[in-house]
Amino acid sequence: MTDPAGVPTPIDNVVIRFAGDSGDGMQLLGQRFTHTAAIAGNDHATLPDFPAEIRAPAGTRGGVSGFQIQLASRDIFTPGDFCDVLVAMNPAALVKNLPDVRPGGLVIVNTDKFESGDLKKAELSANPLEDGSLADLRVWRVPLSDLTAGAVEPFGLNRKQSDRCKNFFALGMMYWLYSKPTDDTRAFLERKFKSPYREANVAAMEAGWSFAETSEFQHTQMTVATVPDIPDGLYRTITGNQALATGLVVGAQRAGRRLFYGTYPITPASDILHYLAAFKPFGVLTFQAEDEIAAVAAAIGASYGGAIGTTGTSGPGLALKAEAINLAVMAELPLVVVNVQRAGPSTGMPTKTEQSDLMQAMFGRNGESPVVVLAPRGPADCFRTAYDAVRIALTHMVPVVILSDGYIANGAEPWRVPEPATLPAIEVPTPQVPAEGEPFLPYDRDPETLARPWATPGMPGLMHRIGGLEKEELTGNVSYVPKNHQRMTDLRAEKVARVANDLHPTRVFGDEEGVLVIGWGSTFGSLREATERCRTAGHKVGHVQLRNLNPFPPDLGDVLSRYDKVLCAELNMGQLHKLIRCKYLIDAVPLCKVEGQPFKIREVESALVDLIQDDSPTGVCQ
């Protein structure tokens, strides 16, 4: 696809997937390609896909690791449904990902890994390179291992060591195919590796570039045009976990308080701790606890002491933190809990994505225990969601749960770094010292937010009682009076409900009538693009993506009532759907999926079309 002069043909977008064993460096390969695309000015969205079996044997289907990226010259919202190019390092990677390659797509295979033993590990009785199963695809057979060994021979590596460089050989090929420079990756390798691996990886990448340039496939060279009219500003590629950590740090800075992050390592939330540990010069204190309960208890203690207490986990860890979160509810202390959801129940599939913790965040504690619940819609949106979580926790003196997920946590997209002055101010409830002879009232409330004053140890004249037993209104003394318990329960619920007073009107994309698709969290991209496709086809469809799940936006009921039909799409068995039907008495239709993978655009589009054409839909729970 080059013009007669040999200039690469500009294309609008391309979806590429790298797949191989866990030890083949697919995630590093994908990250470097993403970084290069970002520098080149392409919009991009990524989907890292880690093996569900952490220690699956090499060469087996259970051990396949993948990384998908879509590059585009326009705004995009997903990593794509089908891939145009699949780079497969072995038979297991090929057959596992083959169903997602579009007809006529390009498949690049490492033929050195297609021996009889490799086929047996992949549970194949025949060689897919010879049995006709790739007939509708363009196949580029490359002896990656042998070519890499030849390229790095001058550096004295043995066969096993040289084979670890083959991912950079493949990366060099892809850089040539899509006209991307190698300078940034070369600089990265020089920083990352020591000799001789530094020189070997650079040589492998350059050899991959040269091989692609001189091979019979040179007519396939293309280039993805840059996004036009990009607003001025500072941009970076950011993952969801990085954005969450950055938002917490900036929120603490704007509030003038130290940030404490207590956590216990758990997939896929662990990276937040790793990233925050580098912010020690900004007053950030990170603490790796011995378990989930200790982590959240330490965070509550930090909030009691005047810092911003935060903690992070994934689904099973949120269950363990429930009792301590209740303590923060009763004591009315600020607390931010980050839950990077994964597929369950129990330990489930730790590396796969799901949205199955909404009900746990809403109701998974004993007693009447309301907390604020937020959900970012993508990696870049994690920054603002974390910042708002800090602001809400401090302004309203209430625990806030952030529901991210594995897709958001590990995925990456461009992020425009905001100017600090554009961020909402964060005001901390400051206690007033009572007049001489007057008692301090730790549960006297702000008339607008109902937040109690944040009195921390060491403040003269502000001694008070705190703990998990029910508090007497105003004084905070322990109380078993029935009417007081009812009153305090109502106040805690109303305090959370009043967070809705700060929310912007619900944003509707598309039509204001017809069919509405509503979702939350990481389903945003698939729902938005499915809506666009339906509208292009002449259907009246609107889309709402909720960030505020408790409380809901105050105008959400009015928005829902404008539509004839409502489709509620989520990666669980219908949790938001139940809340919507219960609160607004609207006969919404569920679209549910729990496969450990995000929605494909075509799945949502098909459900919308069926809903438009069917007078009595029942929904789909896959």
C-alpha positions in Angstrom: 0.0 0.0 0.0 2.5 2.6 -1.2 2.0 5.1 -4.0 4.1 4.8 -7.2 6.8 7.0 -5.6 7.2 4.6 -2.7 5.6 6.9 -0.1 3.6 5.0 2.6 -0.1 5.4 2.2 -1.9 7.3 5.0 -4.6 5.4 6.7 -7.2 6.5 9.2 -6.6 3.8 11.9 -5.1 0.4 12.5 -5.6 -2.2 15.3 -2.5 -4.3 16.2 -2.2 -7.2 18.6 1.0 -8.6 20.0 0.7 -12.1 21.5 3.1 -14.6 22.9 4.2 -16.3 26.2 4.4 -14.3 29.4 8.1 -14.3 29.1 8.2 -13.0 25.5 7.9 -9.4 26.5 4.6 -8.6 24.8 3.6 -6.0 27.4 6.9 -4.2 27.0 6.6 -4.4 23.2 3.1 -2.9 23.3 4.1 -0.1 25.7 7.0 1.0 23.5 4.8 1.0 20.4 2.2 3.0 22.3 4.7 5.5 23.5 6.1 6.0 20.0 2.6 6.4 18.5 1.8 9.0 21.2 4.9 11.0 20.3 3.9 10.8 16.6 0.6 12.5 17.4 -1.8 9.5 17.0 -4.8 9.0 19.2 -4.6 5.6 20.8 -6.3 3.2 23.1 -4.7 0.0 24.5 -5.8 -3.3 26.0 -3.2 -5.4 27.8 -4.4 -8.9 28.3 -2.5 -10.9 30.9 -2.7 -14.7 31.4 -5.3 -15.8 33.9 -2.9 -18.6 34.9 0.1 -16.8 36.3 2.4 -19.8 36.1 1.0 -21.5 33.1 3.6 -23.6 31.2 5.3 -21.8 28.3 3.8 -22.5 24.9 0.3 -23.3 26.3 -2.9 -21.4 25.6 -3.2 -20.6 29.3 0.1 -18.8 29.3 -0.6 -16.5 26.4 -0.1 -12.8 27.1 -1.4 -10.1 24.7 -1.3 -6.4 24.1 -3.8 -4.7 21.7 -3.5 -1.1 20.5 -5.5 1.0 18.1 -3.9 4.0 16.5 -6.0 6.6 14.7 -5.9 10.0 13.1 -9.2 10.9 14.9 -10.8 10.6 18.3 -11.2 6.9 19.3 -12.7 5.3 22.4 -11.7 1.7 22.3 -8.8 -0.6 21.4 -10.9 -2.0 18.6 -13.1 -5.0 18.1 -11.0 -6.9 15.5 -7.3 -6.6 14.9 -5.8 -5.7 11.5 -2.4 -7.2 12.4 -1.6 -10.1 14.7 2.0 -10.7 15.7 2.1 -14.3 17.1 5.2 -15.6 18.8 4.0 -19.3 18.9 1.1 -21.6 17.9 -0.8 -21.0 21.2 -0.7 -17.3 20.7 -1.9 -17.7 17.1 -4.9 -20.0 17.6 -6.1 -18.2 20.8 -6.2 -14.8 19.0 -7.1 -15.9 15.5 -10.9 -15.4 16.0 -10.3 -11.7 16.6 -8.4 -11.1 13.3 -10.5 -9.5 10.6 -10.8 -11.3 7.2 -7.9 -10.2 5.0 -5.8 -9.2 8.0 -2.1 -9.6 8.3 -0.7 -12.4 10.5 3.0 -12.4 11.4 4.1 -15.7 12.8 7.4 -16.8 14.3 7.9 -20.0 12.3 10.8 -21.1 14.6 8.2 -22.0 17.3 6.0 -24.3 15.1 7.8 -27.6 15.7 5.8 -30.7 16.7 6.5 -30.1 20.4 5.2 -26.5 20.1 2.0 -27.7 18.4 1.5 -30.3 21.1 1.8 -27.7 23.9 -0.8 -25.6 22.1 -3.2 -28.7 21.9 -3.0 -28.7 18.1 -3.2 -31.9 16.0 -2.3 -30.1 12.8 0.0 -27.2 11.9 -2.3 -24.1 11.2 0.4 -22.8 8.8 -0.3 -25.9 6.6 -3.9 -27.0 7.2 -5.6 -24.1 5.3 -7.0 -22.4 8.4 -5.3 -19.2 7.5 -6.5 -19.1 3.9 -8.5 -15.8 4.2 -5.5 -14.0 5.8 -2.2 -12.6 4.6 0.5 -14.6 6.4 4.0 -13.3 6.9 6.2 -16.3 7.9 9.2 -15.0 9.8 11.9 -17.1 11.5 12.1 -14.6 14.3 14.2 -16.6 16.7 16.8 -17.5 14.0 17.0 -14.0 12.6 17.3 -12.5 16.1 20.1 -14.9 17.0 22.0 -13.8 13.9 21.4 -10.1 14.6 22.8 -10.3 18.2 25.6 -12.9 17.6 28.4 -10.2 18.0 27.3 -9.7 21.6 28.1 -13.2 22.9 24.6 -14.2 23.9 23.5 -17.8 24.0 20.4 -19.1 22.3 18.2 -18.6 25.3 19.4 -15.1 25.9 19.1 -14.1 22.2 15.6 -15.4 22.0 14.6 -12.9 24.7 15.5 -10.1 22.2 13.0 -11.3 19.5 10.3 -9.0 20.8 12.4 -6.0 19.7 13.1 -7.6 16.3 9.3 -7.8 15.9 9.0 -4.2 17.2 11.4 -3.0 14.5 9.3 -4.7 11.9 6.2 -3.0 13.1 7.9 0.4 13.3 8.8 0.0 9.6 5.4 -1.2 8.6 3.7 1.8 10.1 6.4 4.3 9.5 7.3 5.0 13.1 10.7 6.2 14.2 12.9 4.1 16.5 14.8 6.9 18.2 12.7 7.0 21.4 12.9 3.3 21.9 16.6 3.3 21.2 17.0 5.9 24.0 14.8 3.8 26.2 16.9 0.7 25.7 20.1 2.6 26.5 18.5 3.7 29.8 16.9 0.4 30.7 19.4 -2.3 30.0 23.1 -2.9 30.7 25.7 -4.1 28.3 25.5 -6.5 26.4 21.7 -6.6 26.5 21.4 -2.9 25.7 23.4 -3.3 22.4 21.7 -6.6 21.6 18.2 -5.3 21.9 19.0 -2.2 19.8 20.6 -4.5 17.1 17.5 -6.7 17.1 15.2 -3.8 16.6 17.3 -2.4 13.8 17.5 -5.8 12.2 13.7 -6.1 12.3 13.4 -2.7 10.6 15.8 -3.8 7.9 14.2 -7.2 7.4 10.8 -5.6 6.9 12.2 -3.0 4.5 13.9 -5.5 2.3 11.3 -8.3 2.4 8.7 -9.2 -0.1 6.0 -7.5 2.1 7.5 -4.0 1.6 4.4 -3.0 -0.4 2.4 -3.1 2.8 4.1 -0.1 4.4 1.5 2.4 5.7 1.3 5.4 8.0 -1.4 6.5 10.4 -1.9 10.2 10.0 -1.7 12.4 13.1 -4.8 13.8 14.8 -5.5 17.2 13.3 -6.2 20.3 15.4 -5.0 18.9 18.7 -5.6 21.6 21.4 -2.5 23.2 22.8 -1.2 21.8 26.0 1.1 19.2 27.6 0.2 15.6 26.8 1.3 12.3 28.0 0.3 8.7 27.7 -1.1 7.5 31.0 -2.5 4.2 32.4 -5.5 4.1 34.7 -3.4 3.2 37.7 -0.9 6.0 37.1 -3.8 8.5 36.6 -5.4 7.4 39.9 -2.2 7.8 41.8 -1.5 11.2 40.2 -5.0 12.4 41.0 -4.6 11.4 44.7 -1.3 13.3 44.9 -2.6 16.5 43.3 -5.8 16.4 45.4 -3.7 16.2 48.6 -1.5 19.1 47.4 -4.4 21.3 46.6 -5.9 20.5 50.0 -2.6 21.3 51.7 -2.5 17.9 53.5 -0.2 14.9 53.3 -1.3 11.9 51.4 -1.2 8.4 53.2 -1.7 5.3 51.0 -1.9 2.0 52.9 -2.4 -1.1 50.9 -1.7 -4.8 50.5 -0.5 -6.0 47.1 -3.2 -7.4 44.9 -3.7 -7.7 41.2 -4.5 -5.4 39.4 -4.1 -2.6 42.0 -0.5 -3.1 43.0 0.9 -0.6 40.5 -0.7 2.3 42.3 1.5 1.6 45.3 4.6 1.3 43.0 3.8 4.6 41.4 2.9 6.5 44.5 6.2 5.5 46.2 8.1 7.8 43.9 6.2 10.9 45.3 7.8 10.9 48.7 9.2 14.5 48.0 5.6 15.7 47.8 4.7 14.5 51.3 3.3 11.1 50.2 3.6 8.3 52.7 3.2 4.8 51.3 2.7 1.8 53.6 2.6 -1.9 52.5 0.6 -3.6 55.2 0.6 -7.2 56.3 -3.1 -7.6 55.1 -6.1 -5.7 53.7 -7.6 -5.0 57.1 -4.4 -3.4 58.5 -4.0 -1.4 55.3 -7.4 0.3 55.6 -7.2 0.7 59.4 -3.9 2.5 59.0 -5.5 4.8 56.4 -8.3 5.6 58.8 -5.7 6.4 61.5 -3.9 8.7 59.1 -7.2 10.6 58.4 -7.8 10.8 62.2 -4.3 12.3 62.4 -5.0 15.0 59.8 -3.6 13.4 56.6 -5.7 12.2 53.7 -6.1 8.5 54.3 -6.3 6.4 51.1 -6.2 2.7 50.5 -6.3 0.5 47.4 -7.3 -3.1 46.6 -9.3 -5.3 44.3 -12.6 -7.2 44.8 -11.7 -9.8 47.5 -9.7 -7.1 49.4 -12.7 -4.8 49.4 -14.7 -7.5 51.2 -12.0 -7.7 53.9 -11.9 -3.9 54.3 -15.7 -3.7 54.8 -15.7 -3.6 58.6 -13.1 -0.8 58.8 -14.9 1.2 56.1 -17.8 1.1 58.4 -15.7 2.6 61.2 -14.9 5.5 58.8 -18.6 5.9 58.2 -19.4 6.0 61.9 -16.5 8.2 62.8 -17.3 10.4 59.8 -13.6 10.6 58.7 -12.4 11.3 55.1 -11.3 8.1 53.4 -10.7 7.2 49.7 -10.9 3.5 48.8 -9.7 2.5 45.3 -11.1 -0.8 44.1 -9.6 -2.0 40.9 -12.2 -4.6 40.1 -11.4 -8.0 38.6 -13.4 -11.1 37.6 -14.7 -13.1 40.6 -16.1 -14.5 42.8 -13.5 -15.4 45.3 -10.1 -15.0 43.6 -11.8 -15.7 40.3 -9.7 -14.6 37.3 -7.3 -12.0 38.8 -6.0 -10.7 35.5 -9.3 -10.3 33.8 -11.7 -7.4 33.9 -15.2 -7.2 35.4 -17.6 -4.7 37.0 -19.0 -7.0 39.6 -18.3 -5.0 42.8 -21.0 -2.3 42.5 -23.4 -3.9 44.9 -20.5 -4.6 47.3 -19.5 -1.0 47.2 -23.0 0.2 47.8 -24.3 -2.3 50.4 -21.5 -4.7 51.4 -21.2 -3.6 55.0 -23.3 -4.2 58.1 -25.9 -1.7 59.2 -27.0 1.4 57.2 -23.6 2.4 55.9 -23.8 4.8 53.0 -20.6 5.9 51.1 -20.0 7.9 48.0 -19.3 5.7 44.9 -17.5 7.0 41.8 -16.4 5.2 38.6 -13.9 6.6 36.0 -14.8 5.9 32.4 -11.2 5.4 31.1 -7.5 5.7 32.0 -7.3 9.5 31.5 -10.6 10.1 33.4 -9.0 8.3 36.5 -7.1 11.5 37.3 -10.2 13.7 37.7 -12.1 10.9 39.4 -9.4 10.5 42.0 -9.1 14.3 42.5 -12.8 14.5 43.0 -12.8 11.6 45.4 -10.3 13.6 47.6 -12.4 16.7 47.3 -15.6 15.0 48.2 -14.1 13.0 51.1 -12.7 16.2 52.6 -15.6 18.5 51.9 -18.2 16.1 53.1 -16.1 14.2 55.7 -17.2 10.8 54.2 -15.6 7.7 52.7 -15.5 7.5 48.9 -15.1 4.3 46.9 -13.6 4.5 43.4 -14.6 1.6 41.2 -11.9 1.2 38.5 -11.2 -2.2 36.8 -8.4 -4.1 35.2 -9.2 -2.8 31.7 -8.9 0.8 32.9 -6.0 0.1 35.2 -3.6 -1.4 32.6 -5.0 0.4 29.5 -3.5 3.6 28.3 -4.6 6.6 26.4 -3.5 10.3 25.8 -4.0 12.6 28.7 -3.9 16.4 28.6 -2.1 17.5 31.8 -4.5 20.1 33.4 -3.4 23.5 34.7 -3.7 23.5 38.5 -5.8 26.6 38.5 -8.5 24.8 36.4 -9.1 22.2 39.1 -11.9 22.8 41.7 -10.8 24.2 45.0 -10.6 21.7 47.9 -11.7 23.2 51.2 -11.1 21.4 54.5 -13.8 21.7 57.2 -11.9 23.7 59.9 -13.1 23.4 63.5 -13.7 26.4 65.6 -12.3 26.6 69.1 -15.3 27.0 71.5 -15.6 30.0 73.8 -14.1 29.5 77.2 -16.4 27.2 79.3 -18.2 25.9 76.2 -17.8 22.3 75.1 -16.4 21.3 71.7 -19.2 19.7 69.6 -17.4 17.2 67.2 -20.7 16.3 65.5 -21.9 19.9 64.9 -22.4 20.1 61.2 -22.0 22.4 58.3 -25.5 23.5 57.3 -24.9 22.9 53.6 -22.8 19.7 53.4 -23.6 18.3 56.9 -19.9 17.6 57.3 -18.6 17.5 60.8 -15.5 19.5 61.7 -12.2 17.8 61.2 -10.6 18.0 64.6 -7.2 16.3 64.7 -5.0 15.4 67.7 -3.0 18.2 69.2 -5.6 21.0 68.6 -6.1 22.8 71.9 -9.6 22.7 73.3 -10.8 20.2 70.7 -10.6 16.9 72.6 -13.5 14.6 71.7 -14.6 11.0 71.8 -14.3 8.8 68.6 -14.9 5.2 67.8 -17.3 2.7 66.2 -20.2 3.0 68.7 -23.2 5.1 67.9 -22.6 8.8 68.6 -24.9 11.2 70.3 -25.8 14.1 68.1 -23.5 17.1 68.5 -21.5 15.8 71.5 -20.2 12.5 70.0 -20.8 10.7 73.3 -21.8 7.1 73.1 -25.6 6.8 72.8 -28.1 4.0 72.8 -31.1 6.2 72.6 -33.4 4.9 69.8 -34.4 8.3 68.5 -30.8 9.4 68.4 -29.8 6.4 66.4 -32.5 7.1 63.9 -31.5 10.7 63.7 -27.8 10.0 63.2 -28.6 7.3 60.6 -30.7 9.8 58.7 -27.9 12.4 58.9 -25.2 10.1 57.6 -27.4 9.1 54.6 -28.4 12.7 53.9 -24.8 13.8 54.0 -24.0 11.4 51.2 -27.1 12.4 49.3 -26.1 16.1 49.4 -23.0 15.3 47.3 -25.4 15.4 44.4 -25.8 19.2 44.9 -22.3 19.6 43.5 -22.8 17.5 40.4 -23.1 18.9 36.9 -26.2 18.1 34.8 -26.2 14.7 33.2 -24.5 14.7 29.9 -26.3 13.0 27.0 -24.5 12.2 23.9 -26.6 11.9 20.8 -30.4 12.0 20.6 -32.7 13.2 23.4 -35.4 10.7 22.5 -35.7 7.2 21.2 -33.5 4.6 22.8 -30.9 5.4 25.6 -27.9 3.2 26.4 -26.6 3.8 29.9 -23.5 2.4 31.4 -20.7 3.1 33.9 -17.0 2.8 34.2 -14.9 1.2 31.5 -17.8 0.4 29.1 -17.7 4.0 27.9 -15.8 3.5 24.7 -17.8 0.6 23.4 -21.1 2.3 24.3 -20.1 5.6 22.7 -19.0 4.1 19.4 -22.0 1.8 19.2 -24.2 4.8 19.7 -22.4 6.7 16.9 -22.8 3.7 14.5 -26.6 3.5 15.3 -27.1 7.2 14.7 -25.2 7.0 11.5 -27.6 4.3 10.4 -30.5 6.6 11.1 -31.6 5.4 14.5 -32.4 7.8 17.4 -30.1 6.7 20.1 -28.6 8.6 23.1 -25.8 7.6 25.5 -25.2 8.4 29.2 -22.1 7.2 31.0 -22.4 7.5 34.8 -19.4 8.5 36.9 -21.5 9.2 40.1 -23.1 6.0 41.2 -23.9 7.0 44.7 -25.6 9.4 44.8 -26.9 9.4 41.3 -27.1 12.8 39.5 -30.2 14.6 40.6 -31.6 15.0 37.1 -31.0 11.3 36.0 -34.7 10.4 36.5 -35.8 13.2 34.2 -33.3 12.1 31.5 -34.3 8.5 31.7 -38.0 9.4 31.4 -37.5 11.1 28.0 -36.7 7.8 26.2 -39.0 5.1 25.0 -36.5 2.3 25.9 -33.4 2.1 28.0 -30.6 -0.4 27.6 -28.3 -0.8 30.7 -25.0 -2.3 29.6 -22.4 -3.5 32.2 -19.8 -6.2 32.8 -21.7 -8.1 35.5 -25.1 -9.7 35.7 -27.1 -6.6 36.0 -26.2 -4.6 39.1 -26.7 -1.1 37.9 -29.8 -2.3 36.0 -31.3 -3.4 39.4 -30.5 0.0 41.0 -32.0 1.9 38.0 -35.2 -0.1 38.0 -35.6 0.1 41.8 -35.0 3.8 42.1 -36.7 5.2 39.0 -39.3 2.4 38.3 -38.2 2.3 34.6 -38.4 -0.9 32.7 -34.8 -0.8 31.6 -33.4 -3.8 29.7 -30.1 -5.4 30.7 -27.1 -6.1 28.5 -24.7 -8.2 30.6 -21.3 -9.8 30.0 -18.9 -11.7 32.3 -16.3 -13.2 30.0 -13.3 -11.3 31.5 -13.2 -9.1 28.4 -14.7 -5.7 27.7 -17.7 -5.2 25.4 -17.0 -5.3 21.7 -18.7 -2.4 19.8 -20.6 -4.8 17.7 -22.2 -6.5 20.7 -23.6 -3.3 22.0 -24.7 -2.1 18.5 -26.5 -5.4 17.9 -28.3 -5.1 21.3 -29.4 -1.5 20.5 -30.7 -2.5 17.0 -32.6 -5.4 18.5 -34.1 -3.1 21.2 -35.1 -0.6 18.5 -36.9 -3.2 16.4 -38.4 -5.4 19.2 -41.6 -4.3 21.0 -41.1 -6.5 24.0 -37.3 -7.0 24.6 -36.0 -8.9 27.6 -32.4 -8.1 27.4 -29.3 -10.3 27.1 -27.2 -11.7 29.9 -24.4 -13.7 28.3 
